[in-house]
Amino acid sequence: MSVPAPRQTSSYAVVALVAGILGWTLLPFLGSLAAIIFGHMGRAEIRRSNGQLDGDGLAVTGLVLGWLSVAMWVLMVVVFIVFFGGLAWIAALNS
């Protein structure tokens, strides 16, 4: 009787999770982009492995953290532009 080999975790999925966490802490924008890229690569690798690799949850978590961080950055840029654009508009009206 042979014992089945334990499934390995996708390295890309682990990198996606770590990059997603870094995207919220030490490397705000670059970590988020890396999380998105490696998350997609990890999920593709897991799908192609025919059940030999684990880690889809890690990859999805990295993707979610990455996309949420990017969304927050985009929202902050829009708020910044609207706020200072509004100030410039008010200043133009008063002069």
Number of C-alpha atoms within 10 A of each C-alpha: 3 4 5 6 7 9 11 11 16 22 18 25 30 22 20 34 29 20 29 34 21 20 25 17 11 11 15 18 18 15 26 29 21 23 33 25 19 24 30 20 18 29 24 15 20 22 14 11 12 8 10 15 19 21 21 22 14 24 32 20 22 33 28 19 25 31 18 16 21 21 12 12 14 12 12 12 12 11 12 12 12 12 12 11 12 12 12 12 11 11 10 9 8 7 5
